Amino acid sequence: MYDQLASIVSKENIVQNKPLKNHTYTRLGGNADYFVTPVTYEQVQHVVKLANQEKVPFTLLGNGSNLIIKDGGIRGIVMYLGKLAAITVEGTKIIAGSGALIANVSKQALTNHLTGLEFACGIPGSVGGALFMNAGAYGGEIKDVLLRAKIVDRDGELKVMEAKDLDLSYRTSNIPTNGYIVLEAEFGLEVGDFKQIKAVMDDLTYKRESKQPLEYPTCGSVFKRPPGYFAGKLIQDSGLQGKQIGGAQVSLKHAGFIINKDEASAKEYITLIEYVQQVVKEKYGVSLEREVRIIGEDG
Ligand SMILES: Cc1cc2nc3c(=O)[nH]c(=O)nc-3n(C[C@H](O)[C@H](O)[C@H](O)COP(=O)(O)OP(=O)(O)OC[C@H]3O[C@@H](n4cnc5c(N)ncnc54)[C@H](O)[C@@H]3O)c2cc1C
């Protein structure tokens, strides 16, 4: 497998048995068998075709800000698109590679006096990860600004998809169900006033930094907002703030966050998530649905 992958992406873009801890915001997880970093869209297509042909498991990693990787790591190929990160501004449109950080696209919008992506200035994901789950914050979401995306489908074929065909809705899209790999996104923005755009971004950054435990490794909001409730409030009212299992703790700063306080294992972090779900269900009858995705194998 190593030689076949090397013939596609060259040896410097493959690492065998690569630790993934530093590729996730929770700093959790074991190793990847083959960590592959393509530098062209064609390489992405060829790697997908190879994985299909050889029936090797295939996992896509964005910026690791909405993922918990289990302690046993990930078998087969893990593809990371961090080198496909070009950002181009064309009038009121921004075209960004899937590996670009959505926060950097938001900054480019500001620099070019374009409004519409202010909400994304503090979201730590990649463009691909942001489309995958229709990332959003403070009243804005990807759906509001996405025009179209270049994707590679399960068979390794490249296609252009209009935003409406990606079924973007609250923290979801049809990208996972169709197994699409986002290569590039085109955003449609409007001309705005630099000072006003900056003021909104500064305000959102202040709100985020003052309310969220960003000083610790964390996956962000662990749960989706249950209809009619706020997950953080339910967790707080259940008396769970500060609850700790091993090195994982329900944040004292924001109950909707779980922090890796002291070198937690993925097992401890996941056990705490399940404990919170169980207690909230018992006390309030509300099932908290995870926003964060859990992948990989047990240690
Ligand atoms: C401190 C903190 C704050 C956060 N705040 C917010 C917030 O305000 N709003 C919000 O919506 N989210 C928030 N998040 C969650 C996270 O940043 C978003 O979900 C983000 O969109 C995830 O992108 P990623 O690149 O990190 O994806 P990853 O975590 O790497 O992956 C998540 C999923 O996306 C898939 N994926 C990644 N790239 C691609 C691609 N190119 N094509 C297809 N699938 C892909 C992966 O396979 C995986 O299944 C926060 C997270 C943290 C840690």
The ligand as an SDF file (V2000), in Angstrom:
LIG
                    3D

 53 58  0  0  0  0  0  0  0  0999 V2000
  -13.2600   25.7510   20.3740 C   0  0  0  0  0  0  0  0  0  0  0  0
  -14.2200   25.3410   19.2840 C   0  0  0  0  0  0  0  0  0  0  0  0
  -15.2300   26.1830   18.8980 C   0  0  0  0  0  0  0  0  0  0  0  0
  -16.1240   25.8190   17.8770 C   0  0  0  0  0  0  0  0  0  0  0  0
  -17.1050   26.6860   17.5100 N   0  0  0  0  0  0  0  0  0  0  0  0
  -17.9640   26.3290   16.5300 C   0  0  0  0  0  0  0  0  0  0  0  0
  -19.0070   27.2180   16.1150 C   0  0  0  0  0  0  0  0  0  0  0  0
  -19.1500   28.3250   16.6090 O   0  0  0  0  0  0  0  0  0  0  0  0
  -19.8340   26.8130   15.1380 N   0  0  0  0  0  0  0  0  0  0  0  0
  -19.7120   25.5970   14.5250 C   0  0  0  0  0  0  0  0  0  0  0  0
  -20.4970   25.2850   13.6260 O   0  0  0  0  0  0  0  0  0  0  0  0
  -18.7470   24.7420   14.8980 N   0  0  0  0  0  0  0  0  0  0  0  0
  -17.8800   25.0680   15.8690 C   0  0  0  0  0  0  0  0  0  0  0  0
  -16.8940   24.2010   16.2530 N   0  0  0  0  0  0  0  0  0  0  0  0
  -16.8100   22.8790   15.6240 C   0  0  0  0  0  0  0  0  0  0  0  0
  -15.9170   22.8050   14.3840 C   0  0  0  0  0  0  0  0  0  0  0  0
  -14.9990   23.8710   14.3310 O   0  0  0  0  0  0  0  0  0  0  0  0
  -16.7570   22.7910   13.1250 C   0  0  0  0  0  0  0  0  0  0  0  0
  -17.6190   21.6870   13.1440 O   0  0  0  0  0  0  0  0  0  0  0  0
  -15.8880   22.7090   11.8570 C   0  0  0  0  0  0  0  0  0  0  0  0
  -16.7240   22.8920   10.7500 O   0  0  0  0  0  0  0  0  0  0  0  0
  -15.1750   21.3640   11.7270 C   0  0  0  0  0  0  0  0  0  0  0  0
  -14.2360   21.4680   10.6770 O   0  0  0  0  0  0  0  0  0  0  0  0
  -12.8760   20.6340   10.6920 P   0  0  0  0  0  0  0  0  0  0  0  0
  -12.1250   20.9710    9.4610 O   0  0  0  0  0  0  0  0  0  0  0  0
  -12.1560   20.8270   11.9670 O   0  0  0  0  0  0  0  0  0  0  0  0
  -13.4410   19.1620   10.5610 O   0  0  0  0  0  0  0  0  0  0  0  0
  -12.9130   17.8450   11.2810 P   0  0  0  0  0  0  0  0  0  0  0  0
  -13.1910   17.9200   12.7370 O   0  0  0  0  0  0  0  0  0  0  0  0
  -11.5300   17.5230   10.8740 O   0  0  0  0  0  0  0  0  0  0  0  0
  -13.8860   16.7710   10.6360 O   0  0  0  0  0  0  0  0  0  0  0  0
  -15.2770   16.7770   10.9100 C   0  0  0  0  0  0  0  0  0  0  0  0
  -15.9680   15.9640    9.8220 C   0  0  0  0  0  0  0  0  0  0  0  0
  -15.8600   16.6760    8.5990 O   0  0  0  0  0  0  0  0  0  0  0  0
  -15.3660   15.8190    7.5800 C   0  0  0  0  0  0  0  0  0  0  0  0
  -14.5720   16.6030    6.6360 N   0  0  0  0  0  0  0  0  0  0  0  0
  -13.4810   17.3730    6.9150 C   0  0  0  0  0  0  0  0  0  0  0  0
  -13.0100   17.9190    5.7800 N   0  0  0  0  0  0  0  0  0  0  0  0
  -13.8060   17.4880    4.7800 C   0  0  0  0  0  0  0  0  0  0  0  0
  -13.8240   17.6810    3.3600 C   0  0  0  0  0  0  0  0  0  0  0  0
  -12.9010   18.4190    2.7470 N   0  0  0  0  0  0  0  0  0  0  0  0
  -14.8070   17.0820    2.6410 N   0  0  0  0  0  0  0  0  0  0  0  0
  -15.7380   16.3110    3.2390 C   0  0  0  0  0  0  0  0  0  0  0  0
  -15.7570   16.0700    4.5680 N   0  0  0  0  0  0  0  0  0  0  0  0
  -14.8140   16.6570    5.3240 C   0  0  0  0  0  0  0  0  0  0  0  0
  -14.4950   14.8080    8.3200 C   0  0  0  0  0  0  0  0  0  0  0  0
  -14.3610   13.6170    7.5710 O   0  0  0  0  0  0  0  0  0  0  0  0
  -15.2920   14.6050    9.5970 C   0  0  0  0  0  0  0  0  0  0  0  0
  -16.2670   13.6040    9.4480 O   0  0  0  0  0  0  0  0  0  0  0  0
  -15.9880   24.5510   17.2500 C   0  0  0  0  0  0  0  0  0  0  0  0
  -14.9540   23.6920   17.6490 C   0  0  0  0  0  0  0  0  0  0  0  0
  -14.0690   24.0830   18.6480 C   0  0  0  0  0  0  0  0  0  0  0  0
  -12.9530   23.1630   19.0150 C   0  0  0  0  0  0  0  0  0  0  0  0
  1  2  1  0
  2  3  1  0
  2 52  2  0
  3  4  2  0
  4  5  1  0
  4 50  1  0
  5  6  2  0
  6  7  1  0
  6 13  1  0
  7  8  2  0
  7  9  1  0
  9 10  1  0
 10 11  2  0
 10 12  1  0
 12 13  2  0
 13 14  1  0
 14 15  1  0
 14 50  1  0
 15 16  1  0
 16 17  1  0
 16 18  1  0
 18 19  1  0
 18 20  1  0
 20 21  1  0
 20 22  1  0
 22 23  1  0
 23 24  1  0
 24 25  2  0
 24 26  1  0
 24 27  1  0
 27 28  1  0
 28 29  2  0
 28 30  1  0
 28 31  1  0
 31 32  1  0
 32 33  1  0
 33 34  1  0
 33 48  1  0
 34 35  1  0
 35 36  1  0
 35 46  1  0
 36 37  1  0
 36 45  1  0
 37 38  2  0
 38 39  1  0
 39 40  1  0
 39 45  2  0
 40 41  1  0
 40 42  2  0
 42 43  1  0
 43 44  2  0
 44 45  1  0
 46 47  1  0
 46 48  1  0
 48 49  1  0
 50 51  2  0
 51 52  1  0
 52 53  1  0
M  END
$$$$
